Amino acid sequence: MRLGNIKIDRGPLEEACKKIWLVDSKGLIVHFRMEALQRFKKPWAHEKKPISSLLDAVKSIKPTVLIGSSGVGKTFTKEVVEAMTAFNEVISLQLQN
């Protein structure tokens, strides 16, 4: 993703990065991992302790939306969806190739 291509209606790009959390194969994208992160992930790193699982990230961050874009199956487990329902009304839109 190229940051220059993102259009934001309200506030600067830095404000948008603060509201978007990313999880990769190694866990939550955080400053602790900065040296090992790929360049395009670095702007999305947050000041938070490392979290290795999606379920733990959901419980900690309490997101309003989850978007799966990796193509890795069985990521949104029953436990992840149940964790989301603890603080959201969940609507599941499943996208497939």
C-alpha positions, 0 to 999 in steps of 0.5 A: 500500500502506498501511503501517498495514494490514501485520500483522507477527508478529515485530518492528516494522514498521521491521524488516520494511521492512529486509528488503523491497526494492522496484524501480520503473521508475527502479530500486531504491528507495534513500535517494539518490532520497528527494526524488523518491520518491512518499510511499508508497515512502519507508518502503521506501528503503534506504541503498544506491547507486542501481541502475537494473536489476532484474538488477543489483539481484538480483546486489547484494541476492541476494533469496530471492524476487522478486514481480512486481506491475507488469504489465510484461512481460519483466521477469523475463528469462532473465538475472534467473532465472539470477542468482537460481539462483546463490544460490537454488533457484528455483521459478517461479510465474507469475501472470496476470490 
